[in-house]
Amino acid sequence: MAKLYFRYGAMNSGKSTALMQVAHNYEEQGMRVLILKPQVDTKGGGELVSRLGVRRRADLLIPPEVDVFEAVRAASAGEQPLACVLCDESQFFTPAQAEQLFMVTVDLNIPVICYGLRSDFSLKGFPGSTRLLELAHTIEEMKTICTCGRKATCNCRRVNGEFVFEGEQVAIDLENDVQYVSMCPQCYFKARRAFYAKRNAQ
């Protein structure tokens, strides 16, 4: 039985790198994979971008209104069957698209591996990730560390070099001077308290 996997982790936990390694492993065995990327994620354009410098073109960019099940079914109609569907930046899929990816495993019997963030810079779940957590057959955490050496589970947004804790949920990394840093909860809340203390003092 095909399964839906959700592999989540904070920024810099190697999600895109791992996805590209999995794709390479399948292809080295002569198998065909389909790589999906939500169109909302404009970083790298039509490519997956790893912080290690590795890049690979996505097979399909998925707008929010597209039925992912139908897109995969159309792509699987070729002579060589699909061995696996790999999804980068899966937090940007809509809840409906997360359900459609689940149905790919049910009705098309194709494994789906989704990589993404669990929560945003304010520790709120992305709607797509929340649905994947509810539906996935297998949930795996990809680990990384904070600058202090503790395990990082939080994503902190930095704009023009300053940590911020308010704003829209989606602000793409490296656009408009936005960067993200993975932090442990202790460092995250230290930065958050400093942000609000500075703001209240003004």
C-alpha positions as CSV (number, residue, x, y, z in Angstrom):
1,M,0.0,0.0,0.0
2,A,1.3,3.4,-0.9
3,K,1.8,5.9,1.9
4,L,1.8,9.6,2.5
5,Y,4.9,10.8,4.3
6,F,5.3,14.2,5.9
7,R,8.9,15.1,6.8
8,Y,8.9,18.4,8.7
9,G,11.7,20.4,10.3
10,A,12.8,23.9,11.1
11,M,14.7,26.0,8.6
12,N,18.1,24.6,7.7
13,S,17.2,21.0,8.6
14,G,18.0,19.8,5.1
15,K,14.5,19.2,3.7
16,S,15.2,20.2,0.1
17,T,18.6,18.5,0.1
18,A,17.0,15.3,1.4
19,L,14.2,15.5,-1.2
20,M,16.8,15.8,-4.0
21,Q,18.8,12.9,-2.6
22,V,15.6,10.7,-2.6
23,A,14.9,11.7,-6.2
24,H,18.5,10.8,-7.1
25,N,18.1,7.4,-5.4
26,Y,15.0,6.5,-7.3
27,E,16.4,7.7,-10.6
28,E,19.6,5.8,-10.1
29,Q,17.5,2.6,-10.1
30,G,15.8,3.6,-13.3
31,M,12.6,4.8,-11.6
32,R,10.6,7.9,-12.4
33,V,9.7,10.5,-9.9
34,L,7.5,13.6,-10.0
35,I,8.7,16.7,-8.1
36,L,6.1,19.3,-7.1
37,K,6.6,22.7,-5.7
38,P,3.8,25.2,-4.6
39,Q,3.9,28.2,-6.9
40,V,3.5,30.5,-3.8
41,D,7.2,29.7,-3.0
42,T,8.9,32.1,-5.5
43,K,12.4,31.4,-4.0
44,G,14.5,29.9,-6.8
45,G,11.7,30.4,-9.4
46,G,10.9,27.0,-10.9
47,E,13.8,25.3,-9.0
48,L,14.3,23.7,-5.6
49,V,17.1,25.4,-3.8
50,S,19.1,23.9,-1.0
51,R,21.2,26.0,1.3
52,L,24.1,23.7,0.5
53,G,24.0,25.1,-3.1
54,V,22.3,22.2,-4.8
55,R,19.5,23.0,-7.2
56,R,17.0,21.0,-9.2
57,R,14.1,22.0,-11.4
58,A,10.6,21.1,-10.2
59,D,8.5,19.1,-12.6
60,L,5.4,21.0,-11.8
61,L,4.7,24.4,-10.1
62,I,1.3,24.1,-8.3
63,P,-0.9,27.2,-8.0
64,P,-3.3,27.2,-5.0
65,E,-6.4,26.5,-7.2
66,V,-4.9,23.4,-9.0
67,D,-6.2,19.9,-8.2
68,V,-3.0,18.1,-7.3
69,F,-4.6,14.7,-7.7
70,E,-5.5,15.5,-11.3
71,A,-2.1,16.9,-12.0
72,V,-0.4,13.8,-10.7
73,R,-2.8,11.5,-12.6
74,A,-2.1,13.3,-15.8
75,A,1.6,13.1,-15.2
76,S,1.4,9.4,-14.4
77,A,-0.1,8.6,-17.8
78,G,3.2,8.2,-19.5
79,E,4.8,5.0,-20.6
80,Q,6.9,4.7,-17.4
81,P,4.9,4.6,-14.2
82,L,5.6,7.0,-11.4
83,A,7.5,5.5,-8.6
84,C,7.0,8.4,-6.2
85,V,5.7,12.0,-5.9
86,L,8.1,14.3,-4.0
87,C,6.8,17.7,-2.7
88,D,9.0,20.6,-1.6
89,E,7.8,23.5,0.6
90,S,4.7,21.5,1.4
91,Q,3.5,24.0,4.0
92,F,2.3,26.2,1.1
93,F,-0.2,23.7,-0.2
94,T,-3.8,24.3,0.7
95,P,-5.6,21.9,3.0
96,A,-7.6,20.7,0.0
97,Q,-4.3,20.0,-1.9
98,A,-3.0,18.1,1.1
99,E,-6.1,15.9,0.9
100,Q,-5.6,15.4,-2.8
101,L,-2.0,14.2,-2.2
102,F,-3.4,11.8,0.3
103,M,-5.8,10.5,-2.3
104,V,-2.9,10.0,-4.7
105,T,-1.7,7.2,-2.3
106,V,-5.2,5.8,-1.9
107,D,-6.6,5.8,-5.5
108,L,-3.4,5.9,-7.6
109,N,-1.3,3.8,-5.3
110,I,1.7,6.1,-5.7
111,P,3.8,7.0,-2.6
112,V,3.9,10.7,-1.7
113,I,6.7,12.3,0.3
114,C,6.1,15.9,1.5
115,Y,8.8,18.1,3.0
116,G,8.0,21.3,4.7
117,L,7.7,23.5,7.8
118,R,5.3,22.6,10.6
119,S,4.7,26.1,11.8
120,D,5.5,29.7,10.9
121,F,7.6,32.5,12.5
122,S,4.8,33.1,15.1
123,L,4.6,29.4,16.0
124,K,1.2,29.0,14.2
125,G,0.7,26.0,12.0
126,F,0.5,26.5,8.3
127,P,-2.9,25.2,7.1
128,G,-1.4,22.8,4.6
129,S,1.0,21.4,7.2
130,T,-1.7,21.0,9.7
131,R,-3.7,18.9,7.2
132,L,-0.7,16.8,6.3
133,L,-0.1,16.1,10.0
134,E,-3.7,14.9,10.3
135,L,-3.6,12.7,7.2
136,A,0.0,11.4,6.8
137,H,0.6,7.7,7.3
138,T,4.1,8.5,8.5
139,I,5.3,11.7,10.2
140,E,9.1,12.2,10.6
141,E,10.9,15.1,12.2
142,M,14.1,16.4,10.5
143,K,16.4,17.9,13.1
144,T,18.7,20.9,13.2
145,I,20.4,23.0,15.9
146,C,20.1,26.5,17.2
147,T,23.2,28.8,17.4
148,C,23.4,28.0,21.1
149,G,23.7,24.2,20.4
150,R,20.2,23.2,21.5
151,K,17.7,21.5,19.2
152,A,16.0,24.1,17.0
153,T,12.2,23.7,16.5
154,C,11.2,27.4,15.9
155,N,11.6,29.6,12.8
156,C,12.4,33.2,13.5
157,R,11.9,35.9,10.9
158,R,14.5,38.6,10.4
159,V,13.8,41.7,8.3
160,N,16.6,44.1,7.5
161,G,18.7,42.3,10.2
162,E,16.1,42.7,13.0
163,F,14.0,39.9,14.4
164,V,10.2,40.5,13.9
165,F,7.2,38.7,15.4
166,E,4.3,40.3,13.6
167,G,3.3,40.4,9.9
168,E,1.8,38.2,7.2
169,Q,2.3,34.4,7.6
170,V,3.9,34.1,4.2
171,A,7.0,36.2,3.4
172,I,9.5,34.3,1.2
173,D,13.1,33.9,2.3
174,L,15.5,36.3,0.6
175,E,12.8,38.6,-0.8
176,N,12.4,42.1,0.6
177,D,15.4,41.6,3.0
178,V,13.5,38.7,4.7
179,Q,15.6,35.9,6.2
180,Y,14.7,33.0,8.5
181,V,16.8,31.6,11.4
182,S,16.1,28.3,13.2
183,M,16.1,28.6,16.9
184,C,15.4,26.6,20.1
185,P,12.4,27.7,22.1
186,Q,14.6,29.4,24.7
187,C,16.4,31.6,22.2
188,Y,13.2,32.2,20.3
189,F,11.3,33.6,23.3
190,K,14.3,35.6,24.4
191,A,14.3,37.4,21.0
192,R,10.5,37.7,21.1
193,R,10.5,39.3,24.5
194,A,13.3,41.7,23.4
195,F,11.2,42.7,20.3
196,Y,8.1,43.6,22.4
197,A,10.1,45.3,25.1
198,K,11.7,47.5,22.5
199,R,8.4,48.3,20.9
200,N,6.7,49.1,24.1
201,A,9.5,51.4,25.1
202,Q,9.1,53.5,22.0
